[in-house]
Amino acid sequence: MDPADVAADIDLDDIAYLNWGASGPSPDRVLAAARDEQRRHERHAHSTADPYEYAAEQFAATRESVAGLLDTASERIALTDSTADGISRVANAIDWADGDTVVRTDMDHPAGTLPWGRRQDDGLVVHELDCPGGHLDFDALRDAAQGSKLVVLNAISWLHGTHLDISRAVDIAHDAGALVLVDAVQSPGQAPLPVETWGADFVAAAGHKWLAGVWGAGFLYVRDPERWRPRHFGYYAAFDYDDARVDYMPGAQRFEVGTNSLAPYAALREAIDIHHEVGLDVIRERQRGLVERLQDAVGERRISPREPESGLVTFAVDDDEAFVERAREAGVVVRSVPRDGWVRASVHAFNTEDDVERLGELL
């Protein structure tokens, strides 16, 4: 499948959509999968089958699909509502003690900062590492990780579009005795997710950005599921239970909670199928060409690296909010990020040269 075929299945009324890093518009094929699944569950499964057994089968199919995308075993995949939801489930699975330390970076999205900020009220210590230009200082990480409980990292910086060497960071953290949680939400659909090679204890992501799925379908990779007894807990996580005990489900399913809509997960499976049909190499080659074109248009305003590392391109303007509004009025969708004067464009293989040129004309 050609990226242009996917683009043709997304009708945005001549809008140049350059905000995939926030949320990707879904192709009609993905939306149809969600609608069809909702109807099958509400009608067929309720009238001719057990709706809970049917749902379990569909959730299992989604875990298999995600596992294929990450090249891991489905037993290491839990379904969540979002990346933030997955991170929160990890935060509630770890046994914390007063004085425990979490190391994170100044590149983290609020999804990766809020759980630890909340726990500071309970005695958790948060150590933030500065990452000038979107690059991690590994010597600083080595020092900070000593004696820490958890290290939280972004696979791709949502502020700069830079890639982090996750495998190297994980080795440093593990050598120091710390767990590692990776927020990888900017990766699915535009970059590999080699979770087994990374070696992280947890990887949280979702399908509504570069995969062009719908909201409400996240996933969590858990390297050693049997180690954990999550407190964010419901009957989906329990194999057997009574008033006195709980036997957790084997595998990462113990991180799941309760009844969810099937539609977002059917959409996620369809989005992953489309991703495979187009091919990551094709996506990255076309995306790179478009990003390089945008980099030329941005010129000295560029904040992201001149050598593109992802589809995220951040640049400086005098007034970010005013620029974003002016762009929207011109039919170009970009966003500001929480740095003074920074605007971010997210360029996918499903964009066109015209989309990029329209943004360039505004600069």
C-alpha positions as CSV (number, residue, x, y, z in Angstrom):
1,M,0.0,0.0,0.0
2,D,1.2,3.5,-0.9
3,P,1.1,6.3,1.8
4,A,-1.0,8.2,-0.7
5,D,-3.7,5.5,-0.5
6,V,-3.9,6.1,3.3
7,A,-4.0,9.9,2.8
8,A,-6.8,9.5,0.3
9,D,-8.8,7.7,3.0
10,I,-8.6,10.7,5.4
11,D,-10.9,13.6,4.5
12,L,-10.0,16.8,6.3
13,D,-11.5,19.3,3.8
14,D,-8.2,20.5,2.3
15,I,-6.6,21.1,5.7
16,A,-2.8,20.7,5.9
17,Y,-2.7,18.6,9.1
18,L,0.7,18.7,10.7
19,N,-0.1,17.7,14.2
20,W,0.3,13.9,14.2
21,G,2.4,14.1,17.4
22,A,-0.7,15.2,19.3
23,S,-3.4,13.1,17.6
24,G,-3.6,11.6,14.1
25,P,-6.8,11.7,12.1
26,S,-8.0,8.2,11.4
27,P,-8.6,6.8,7.9
28,D,-12.1,5.7,7.0
29,R,-11.0,2.1,7.1
30,V,-10.0,2.5,10.8
31,L,-13.2,4.2,11.6
32,A,-15.2,1.5,9.9
33,A,-13.4,-1.2,11.9
34,A,-14.4,0.6,15.1
35,R,-18.1,1.0,14.0
36,D,-18.4,-2.6,12.9
37,E,-16.9,-3.9,16.1
38,Q,-19.2,-1.8,18.2
39,R,-22.2,-3.2,16.3
40,R,-21.0,-6.8,16.4
41,H,-20.5,-6.6,20.2
42,E,-23.8,-4.8,21.0
43,R,-25.9,-6.9,18.7
44,H,-24.3,-10.2,17.7
45,A,-22.4,-10.9,20.9
46,H,-25.4,-10.1,23.1
47,S,-27.9,-12.2,21.1
48,T,-25.9,-15.2,20.0
49,A,-22.9,-15.4,22.3
50,D,-21.7,-14.3,25.7
51,P,-20.6,-10.6,25.4
52,Y,-17.9,-11.0,28.0
53,E,-16.4,-14.1,26.3
54,Y,-16.6,-12.4,22.9
55,A,-14.9,-9.4,24.4
56,A,-12.1,-11.5,25.9
57,E,-11.4,-13.0,22.4
58,Q,-11.2,-9.6,20.8
59,F,-8.9,-8.2,23.5
60,A,-6.7,-11.2,23.1
61,A,-6.5,-10.5,19.4
62,T,-5.5,-7.0,20.1
63,R,-2.7,-8.1,22.5
64,E,-1.4,-10.3,19.7
65,S,-1.5,-7.5,17.2
66,V,0.4,-5.1,19.5
67,A,2.9,-7.9,20.4
68,G,3.5,-8.3,16.7
69,L,4.2,-4.6,16.3
70,L,6.6,-4.6,19.2
71,D,8.1,-8.1,18.3
72,T,7.4,-9.5,21.7
73,A,5.1,-12.0,23.4
74,S,1.4,-11.2,23.9
75,E,1.8,-12.3,27.5
76,R,3.9,-9.1,28.1
77,I,1.2,-6.8,26.7
78,A,-1.6,-5.2,28.8
79,L,-4.3,-3.1,27.2
80,T,-4.8,0.4,28.6
81,D,-6.9,3.4,27.8
82,S,-3.9,5.7,27.0
83,T,-0.2,6.2,27.6
84,A,-0.9,8.2,30.7
85,D,-3.2,5.4,31.9
86,G,-0.4,2.9,31.5
87,I,2.1,5.0,33.3
88,S,-0.3,5.5,36.2
89,R,-0.8,1.7,36.4
90,V,2.9,1.3,36.7
91,A,3.1,4.0,39.4
92,N,0.4,2.1,41.4
93,A,2.2,-1.3,41.0
94,I,5.5,-0.3,42.5
95,D,6.0,-0.6,46.3
96,W,7.1,2.8,47.3
97,A,8.8,3.8,50.5
98,D,9.4,7.2,52.0
99,G,12.5,8.7,50.4
100,D,12.4,6.7,47.2
101,T,13.7,8.6,44.2
102,V,12.4,8.8,40.7
103,V,14.7,10.2,38.0
104,R,13.1,11.8,35.0
105,T,14.1,14.4,32.4
106,D,13.0,17.8,31.4
107,M,11.8,16.4,28.1
108,D,8.9,14.4,29.7
109,H,5.3,14.9,28.8
110,P,2.9,15.6,31.7
111,A,1.9,12.0,31.4
112,G,5.3,11.1,32.7
113,T,5.6,13.8,35.3
114,L,2.3,14.1,37.1
115,P,2.2,10.6,38.8
116,W,5.6,11.4,40.5
117,G,4.7,14.9,41.4
118,R,1.6,13.7,43.1
119,R,3.6,11.2,45.1
120,Q,6.0,13.8,46.4
121,D,3.3,14.5,49.0
122,D,4.0,10.9,50.2
123,G,7.7,11.4,50.5
124,L,8.8,10.5,47.0
125,V,11.9,12.4,45.7
126,V,11.9,13.5,42.1
127,H,15.3,14.2,40.4
128,E,15.0,16.0,37.0
129,L,17.8,15.8,34.5
130,D,18.4,18.7,32.1
131,C,18.6,17.6,28.4
132,P,19.9,20.6,26.4
133,G,18.9,20.3,22.7
134,G,16.9,17.2,23.5
135,H,19.8,15.0,24.3
136,L,20.4,13.1,27.5
137,D,23.7,13.4,29.4
138,F,24.5,9.8,30.2
139,D,27.1,10.7,32.8
140,A,24.5,12.7,34.6
141,L,22.0,9.8,34.3
142,R,24.7,7.4,35.8
143,D,25.1,9.7,38.8
144,A,21.4,10.3,39.3
145,A,20.4,6.7,38.9
146,Q,22.5,5.5,41.9
147,G,20.2,4.6,44.7
148,S,17.1,5.5,42.7
149,K,13.9,3.4,42.4
150,L,12.8,4.3,38.9
151,V,14.1,6.1,35.8
152,V,11.5,7.5,33.5
153,L,12.5,8.3,29.9
154,N,11.0,9.3,26.5
155,A,11.9,7.3,23.5
156,I,11.4,10.3,21.3
157,S,11.3,13.8,22.8
158,W,7.9,15.4,22.2
159,L,9.6,18.8,22.5
160,H,12.6,18.3,20.1
161,G,11.8,15.2,18.0
162,T,15.1,13.7,19.1
163,H,15.6,9.9,19.7
164,L,17.1,8.7,23.0
165,D,19.4,5.7,23.0
166,I,17.1,3.7,25.2
167,S,19.2,0.6,25.4
168,R,22.2,2.5,26.7
169,A,20.1,4.4,29.2
170,V,18.5,1.2,30.4
171,D,21.9,-0.5,30.9
172,I,23.0,2.5,33.0
173,A,19.8,2.5,35.1
174,H,19.8,-1.3,35.7
175,D,23.5,-1.3,36.7
176,A,22.5,1.2,39.3
177,G,19.6,-1.0,40.5
178,A,16.8,1.2,39.2
179,L,13.7,0.1,37.2
180,V,13.1,1.8,33.9
181,L,9.8,3.1,32.5
182,V,9.7,4.3,28.8
183,D,7.1,6.7,27.4
184,A,7.2,5.6,23.8
185,V,3.9,7.2,22.5
186,Q,5.7,9.1,19.8
187,S,7.2,5.9,18.3
188,P,4.3,3.7,17.0
189,G,3.7,4.4,13.4
190,Q,6.9,6.3,12.7
191,A,9.7,4.4,14.5
192,P,10.6,0.9,15.6
193,L,9.7,-0.2,19.1
194,P,12.3,-2.9,19.8
195,V,11.2,-3.4,23.4
196,E,13.1,-6.6,23.9
197,T,16.4,-5.0,22.8
198,W,15.7,-1.9,24.9
199,G,15.4,-4.1,28.0
200,A,13.2,-1.6,29.9
201,D,10.9,-2.9,32.6
202,F,7.9,-1.0,31.3
203,V,7.0,0.6,27.9
204,A,3.8,2.6,27.6
205,A,2.3,3.9,24.4
206,A,-0.9,4.3,22.4
207,G,-2.3,4.2,18.9
208,H,-4.0,7.5,18.3
209,K,-1.0,9.5,17.1
210,W,1.3,8.2,14.2
211,L,-0.6,4.9,13.9
212,A,-3.8,6.9,13.1
213,G,-6.0,4.8,15.5
214,V,-8.7,6.3,17.6
215,W,-8.7,7.6,21.1
216,G,-9.1,5.1,24.0
217,A,-6.6,2.3,23.0
218,G,-3.3,2.3,24.8
219,F,-0.9,-0.5,25.6
220,L,1.7,-1.3,28.2
221,Y,4.7,-3.7,27.8
222,V,5.7,-5.4,31.0
223,R,9.0,-7.2,30.9
224,D,8.5,-9.4,34.0
225,P,4.7,-9.4,34.7
226,E,4.7,-12.1,37.4
227,R,6.8,-9.8,39.6
228,W,4.0,-7.3,40.1
229,R,0.8,-7.1,42.1
230,P,-0.9,-4.0,40.7
231,R,-3.1,-1.9,43.0
232,H,-4.9,-0.2,40.0
233,F,-7.0,-3.3,40.0
234,G,-10.2,-4.9,38.7
235,Y,-11.7,-8.3,37.9
236,Y,-9.9,-8.4,34.5
237,A,-6.7,-8.7,36.4
238,A,-7.8,-11.6,38.6
239,F,-7.7,-15.3,37.6
240,D,-9.5,-16.2,40.8
241,Y,-10.5,-14.4,43.9
242,D,-12.6,-14.3,47.1
243,D,-12.8,-12.0,50.1
244,A,-9.5,-13.3,51.5
245,R,-7.2,-13.6,48.5
246,V,-6.5,-12.7,44.9
247,D,-4.8,-14.8,42.3
248,Y,-3.6,-12.5,39.6
249,M,-3.9,-13.3,35.9
250,P,-0.7,-14.7,34.4
251,G,1.1,-12.3,32.3
252,A,0.7,-8.5,31.8
253,Q,-3.1,-8.9,31.8
254,R,-2.9,-8.4,35.6
255,F,-2.4,-4.7,34.7
256,E,-5.8,-4.5,33.1
257,V,-8.9,-3.5,35.1
258,G,-12.4,-3.9,33.8
259,T,-15.0,-3.5,31.1
260,N,-13.8,-1.4,28.1
261,S,-15.3,-0.6,24.8
262,L,-14.1,-3.0,22.0
263,A,-14.3,-0.3,19.3
264,P,-11.0,1.5,20.0
265,Y,-9.1,-1.8,20.1
266,A,-10.6,-3.0,16.9
267,A,-9.5,0.3,15.4
268,L,-6.0,-0.2,16.8
269,R,-5.7,-3.6,15.2
270,E,-6.8,-2.1,11.8
271,A,-4.4,0.8,12.2
272,I,-1.5,-1.7,12.9
273,D,-2.6,-3.7,9.8
274,I,-2.4,-0.6,7.7
275,H,1.0,0.3,9.1
276,H,2.3,-3.1,8.1
277,E,0.8,-2.9,4.7
278,V,2.5,0.4,4.0
279,G,5.7,-0.6,5.7
280,L,7.9,1.3,8.2
281,D,10.7,1.7,5.8
282,V,8.5,3.3,3.2
283,I,6.9,5.6,5.9
284,R,10.3,6.7,7.2
285,E,11.8,7.4,3.8
286,R,8.8,9.5,2.6
287,Q,8.6,11.2,6.0
288,R,12.3,12.1,6.0
289,G,11.9,13.8,2.6
290,L,9.1,15.9,3.8
291,V,10.8,16.8,7.0
292,E,14.0,17.9,5.1
293,R,11.8,20.1,2.9
294,L,10.2,21.7,6.0
295,Q,13.7,22.1,7.7
296,D,14.7,24.1,4.6
297,A,11.7,26.3,5.0
298,V,12.2,26.8,8.7
299,G,15.8,27.9,8.3
300,E,17.4,29.6,11.3
301,R,14.2,29.3,13.3
302,R,14.9,25.5,13.7
303,I,15.1,24.1,17.2
304,S,15.0,20.4,16.3
305,P,18.3,18.9,14.9
306,R,19.2,19.7,11.3
307,E,19.6,16.0,10.6
308,P,16.0,14.8,11.1
309,E,15.5,12.1,13.8
310,S,11.7,11.9,13.5
311,G,8.6,13.7,12.0
312,L,8.6,16.2,14.9
313,V,10.0,19.6,13.8
314,T,10.1,22.4,16.4
315,F,10.9,26.0,15.5
316,A,10.9,29.4,17.1
317,V,8.5,32.3,16.4
318,D,7.9,35.6,18.2
319,D,4.5,34.6,19.6
320,D,3.7,30.9,19.5
321,E,-0.1,31.1,20.3
322,A,-0.6,33.9,17.7
323,F,1.3,31.8,15.1
324,V,-0.8,28.7,15.8
325,E,-4.0,30.7,15.4
326,R,-2.8,32.3,12.2
327,A,-1.9,29.0,10.8
328,R,-5.2,27.5,11.6
329,E,-7.0,30.4,9.9
330,A,-4.9,29.5,6.8
331,G,-5.9,25.9,7.0
332,V,-2.6,24.6,8.5
333,V,-2.8,22.7,11.8
334,V,0.3,22.9,14.1
335,R,0.7,23.3,17.9
336,S,2.7,25.2,20.4
337,V,4.7,23.3,23.1
338,P,5.4,24.5,26.7
339,R,8.5,26.6,25.8
340,D,8.3,30.3,25.1
341,G,7.9,30.9,21.4
342,W,8.2,27.2,20.3
343,V,5.9,25.8,17.7
344,R,5.9,22.1,16.7
345,A,4.9,20.6,13.3
346,S,4.4,16.8,13.1
347,V,5.0,15.6,9.6
348,H,3.8,12.1,8.6
349,A,4.3,10.1,5.4
350,F,0.6,10.7,4.8
351,N,1.2,14.4,4.3
352,T,2.0,16.0,1.0
353,E,4.6,18.4,-0.3
354,D,1.8,21.0,-0.5
355,D,1.1,20.6,3.2
356,V,4.7,21.4,4.0
357,E,4.8,24.3,1.5
358,R,1.7,25.9,3.0
359,L,3.4,25.9,6.4
360,G,6.6,27.3,4.9
361,E,4.7,30.2,3.4
362,L,3.5,31.3,6.8
363,L,7.1,31.6,8.0
